[in-house]
């Protein structure tokens, strides 16, 4: 979607920013709230509009618009959020879903959320771009499998993937303008997963995956199972400390069971690079395993 209101300079150059950008997002803003705020601010900065322009288009005061863009004060109602979304010509449906999730994150109850939504005119029919629909359907399963490896439940995995797809819809113009749409989308999905993944010593914590390995499911002896868990937990902990791309390829191939040939399409990297990442990761993990088996 290309906003119809974006001013164009006489020489055909992209619009220049007029006025001062809003201040940074408040540190206390939650993960879900920050997700839609960043999308909103990104569109604002790209549009060439100022706070004064938003005030004129939305009908709200500069103070309230500024606070909304910073996440300052109380969580904003849907009416003011909707007015800014419309002013920036952003898709409304994905933004409302993100706003709703963030309202729950801010401990707003269901009646508060529903009352704010019902106070605004019903949404017109809205569908994501066809290319977005096709892309998300193609990657939904591997994305969900990857998210589940870190978040451990289907519900959490599906929720994070849906959130990533909504953010991708809001920034679809930016994604398609990037040199690699698949890489752009993968980095977005990965960032949403890592924001919610448990951490251990500052790294993604995969140790819980030791409880769901094939070896565990096929072992009846409780003592053997506990011994395996102890050994495998250390191995999965080491896996979580791999560099990002090596970790992603390892999780997709060995925890999610995705074929080596399919991984480049999922992560947006060339087959040569994903093969190299796999090779380096296996080498690193084998060295760690052998040190564990044969301590000096």
Legacy VTK file of the C-alpha trace (Angstrom):
# vtk DataFile Version 3.0
C-alpha trace
ASCII
DATASET POLYDATA
POINTS 296 float
0.000 0.000 0.000
1.431 3.373 -0.995
0.071 6.280 1.032
-1.725 8.750 -1.209
-0.897 11.694 0.981
2.911 11.537 0.769
4.153 14.871 -0.569
6.521 14.787 -3.522
9.216 17.346 -4.105
9.412 19.146 -7.415
12.567 17.338 -8.499
11.057 13.907 -7.865
13.164 13.221 -4.780
11.601 11.437 -1.779
9.824 13.743 0.652
12.023 15.464 3.178
11.231 15.500 6.868
9.766 18.752 8.105
9.966 19.622 11.742
11.304 17.541 14.591
10.796 13.810 15.053
8.864 12.658 18.120
10.989 11.718 21.092
12.015 8.104 21.627
9.597 5.442 22.826
9.444 5.210 26.611
11.556 2.448 28.147
8.612 1.049 30.114
6.569 0.288 26.987
5.769 -3.427 26.705
6.766 -5.747 23.887
3.372 -5.840 22.155
2.798 -2.104 22.584
6.229 -1.354 21.133
5.453 -3.552 18.111
2.614 -1.365 16.848
4.265 1.872 17.970
7.337 1.109 15.874
5.172 0.393 12.828
3.275 3.640 13.362
6.420 5.708 13.803
8.120 4.084 10.840
5.240 5.086 8.564
5.193 8.594 10.023
8.917 9.121 9.442
8.665 7.807 5.876
5.625 9.933 5.042
7.132 13.379 5.486
4.311 14.393 7.820
4.880 16.312 11.044
3.096 16.206 14.366
1.162 19.288 13.280
-0.024 17.396 10.205
-1.206 14.512 12.375
-2.990 16.936 14.681
-4.854 18.451 11.734
-5.749 15.082 10.250
-6.673 13.257 13.459
-8.442 16.002 15.405
-6.466 15.287 18.584
-4.113 17.681 20.358
-0.371 17.693 19.778
0.212 16.662 23.386
-1.975 13.582 23.073
-0.517 12.582 19.701
3.017 13.057 21.013
2.273 10.935 24.080
0.727 8.225 21.930
3.793 8.077 19.656
6.089 7.776 22.671
3.968 5.338 24.657
3.847 7.858 27.485
1.208 7.765 30.187
-1.825 5.490 30.146
-2.328 2.937 27.400
-4.163 4.779 24.583
-7.727 3.989 23.609
-8.587 2.620 20.201
-10.276 5.849 19.033
-7.124 7.995 19.064
-5.024 5.114 17.770
-7.504 4.534 14.953
-7.453 8.208 14.008
-3.664 8.206 13.680
-3.672 4.913 11.780
-6.172 6.347 9.290
-4.182 9.573 9.002
-1.135 7.540 8.000
-3.108 5.300 5.628
-2.010 2.139 7.416
-4.001 -1.120 7.286
-6.471 -1.019 10.150
-7.172 -4.700 10.840
-3.607 -5.809 11.697
-3.109 -2.653 13.744
-6.258 -3.335 15.750
-5.092 -6.873 16.490
-1.725 -5.565 17.673
-3.421 -2.823 19.703
-5.671 -5.437 21.340
-2.753 -7.694 22.255
-0.899 -4.753 23.757
-3.996 -3.718 25.725
-4.054 -7.171 27.312
-0.344 -6.830 27.999
-1.188 -3.554 29.780
-3.689 -5.464 31.975
-6.783 -4.022 30.306
-9.751 -6.347 30.735
-11.960 -7.631 27.954
-14.783 -5.174 28.623
-12.393 -2.203 28.458
-11.023 -3.419 25.137
-14.427 -4.189 23.618
-15.929 -0.876 24.727
-13.090 1.067 23.100
-13.371 -0.888 19.875
-17.170 -0.603 19.697
-16.940 3.163 20.180
-15.262 3.402 16.772
-17.003 2.800 13.463
-16.871 -0.816 12.231
-13.920 -1.712 10.068
-14.430 -1.874 6.318
-13.576 -5.176 4.601
-9.811 -5.431 4.439
-7.480 -8.073 3.059
-3.688 -8.140 2.993
-1.967 -7.839 -0.379
-2.189 -11.035 -2.416
1.591 -11.377 -2.396
1.600 -11.100 1.398
-1.069 -13.790 1.676
0.845 -16.141 -0.591
4.116 -15.551 1.194
2.756 -16.033 4.707
0.947 -19.239 3.790
4.162 -20.625 2.318
6.242 -19.947 5.443
3.637 -20.338 8.191
4.543 -23.922 9.102
8.347 -23.579 9.272
7.984 -20.268 11.107
5.659 -21.913 13.632
7.966 -24.904 14.072
10.893 -22.567 14.725
8.930 -20.496 17.236
7.751 -23.638 19.035
11.339 -24.826 19.515
11.984 -21.771 21.695
8.554 -21.079 23.183
7.602 -24.733 23.794
3.838 -24.521 23.153
1.770 -24.428 19.985
-0.353 -21.563 21.291
2.593 -19.266 21.986
4.257 -20.203 18.712
1.153 -19.515 16.621
0.558 -16.228 18.434
4.078 -14.919 17.767
3.907 -15.949 14.114
0.549 -14.180 13.721
2.017 -11.080 15.355
4.974 -11.142 12.964
2.648 -11.497 9.973
0.587 -8.497 11.116
3.725 -6.384 11.501
4.862 -7.577 8.084
1.509 -6.523 6.603
1.854 -3.053 8.119
5.325 -2.722 6.605
4.726 -4.649 3.388
5.888 -1.730 1.229
9.175 -1.673 3.100
9.523 -5.447 2.838
8.956 -5.531 -0.905
11.343 -2.622 -1.403
14.098 -4.526 0.400
16.589 -6.534 -1.689
15.434 -9.807 -0.098
11.829 -10.107 1.085
12.377 -13.550 2.576
15.348 -12.370 4.592
13.471 -9.273 5.736
10.539 -11.394 6.911
12.740 -13.991 8.592
14.635 -11.355 10.577
11.291 -9.916 11.685
9.987 -13.323 12.786
13.230 -14.139 14.557
13.201 -10.851 16.458
9.650 -11.486 17.707
10.547 -15.000 18.852
13.709 -13.880 20.625
11.862 -11.138 22.487
9.784 -13.846 24.166
12.193 -16.766 24.318
13.502 -17.680 27.781
17.137 -16.722 28.340
20.021 -18.418 30.110
23.213 -16.447 30.709
22.039 -13.980 28.079
21.442 -16.598 25.365
18.255 -18.251 24.063
17.477 -21.152 26.384
16.807 -24.377 24.476
17.338 -26.716 27.421
13.622 -27.462 27.729
13.831 -29.077 24.287
15.845 -31.878 25.910
12.580 -33.173 27.395
10.967 -33.697 23.996
13.677 -35.493 22.039
13.037 -38.802 20.311
15.421 -40.584 22.687
13.411 -39.348 25.663
10.125 -40.514 24.200
11.510 -44.015 23.599
13.070 -44.522 27.049
11.012 -46.143 29.812
13.729 -46.358 32.471
13.381 -43.281 34.674
17.041 -43.274 35.750
18.165 -43.452 32.136
15.797 -40.650 31.199
17.161 -38.372 33.920
20.725 -39.140 32.856
19.858 -38.346 29.246
18.166 -35.107 30.230
21.250 -33.947 32.107
23.520 -34.684 29.164
21.159 -33.327 26.521
20.356 -30.167 28.479
24.032 -29.240 28.359
24.102 -29.913 24.636
21.005 -27.789 23.985
22.443 -25.048 26.170
25.526 -25.034 23.934
23.284 -24.917 20.870
21.615 -21.768 22.169
25.019 -20.065 22.297
25.718 -20.508 18.586
25.865 -17.378 16.389
22.431 -16.345 15.142
22.499 -17.810 11.630
24.134 -21.038 12.779
21.538 -21.367 15.519
18.662 -20.792 13.098
19.865 -23.361 10.585
20.532 -25.890 13.352
17.115 -25.456 14.950
15.277 -25.625 11.632
17.124 -28.692 10.405
17.620 -30.783 13.527
14.824 -29.725 15.885
12.129 -28.855 13.346
13.025 -31.546 10.813
13.061 -29.189 7.834
15.049 -30.488 4.897
18.411 -28.975 4.066
17.135 -27.958 0.631
14.148 -26.062 2.074
16.023 -24.035 4.688
17.460 -21.378 2.317
13.939 -20.451 1.237
12.809 -20.150 4.854
15.654 -17.963 6.143
16.316 -16.011 2.954
19.951 -17.049 2.573
21.669 -18.789 -0.320
22.139 -22.583 -0.248
25.908 -22.078 -0.038
25.609 -19.881 3.040
23.129 -22.150 4.820
25.354 -25.156 4.077
28.329 -23.292 5.551
26.289 -22.312 8.627
25.274 -25.939 9.132
28.873 -27.117 8.741
30.259 -24.580 11.220
27.489 -25.247 13.746
27.970 -29.015 13.649
31.708 -28.572 14.043
31.270 -26.322 17.063
28.758 -28.641 18.722
30.872 -31.729 18.063
33.864 -30.080 19.726
31.727 -29.163 22.730
30.322 -32.696 22.913
33.756 -34.309 22.784
35.079 -31.984 25.488
32.125 -33.022 27.628
32.756 -36.724 26.967
36.534 -36.524 27.448
37.322 -33.808 30.006
41.028 -33.259 30.583
LINES 1 297
296 0 1 2 3 4 5 6 7 8 9 10 11 12 13 14 15 16 17 18 19 20 21 22 23 24 25 26 27 28 29 30 31 32 33 34 35 36 37 38 39 40 41 42 43 44 45 46 47 48 49 50 51 52 53 54 55 56 57 58 59 60 61 62 63 64 65 66 67 68 69 70 71 72 73 74 75 76 77 78 79 80 81 82 83 84 85 86 87 88 89 90 91 92 93 94 95 96 97 98 99 100 101 102 103 104 105 106 107 108 109 110 111 112 113 114 115 116 117 118 119 120 121 122 123 124 125 126 127 128 129 130 131 132 133 134 135 136 137 138 139 140 141 142 143 144 145 146 147 148 149 150 151 152 153 154 155 156 157 158 159 160 161 162 163 164 165 166 167 168 169 170 171 172 173 174 175 176 177 178 179 180 181 182 183 184 185 186 187 188 189 190 191 192 193 194 195 196 197 198 199 200 201 202 203 204 205 206 207 208 209 210 211 212 213 214 215 216 217 218 219 220 221 222 223 224 225 226 227 228 229 230 231 232 233 234 235 236 237 238 239 240 241 242 243 244 245 246 247 248 249 250 251 252 253 254 255 256 257 258 259 260 261 262 263 264 265 266 267 268 269 270 271 272 273 274 275 276 277 278 279 280 281 282 283 284 285 286 287 288 289 290 291 292 293 294 295
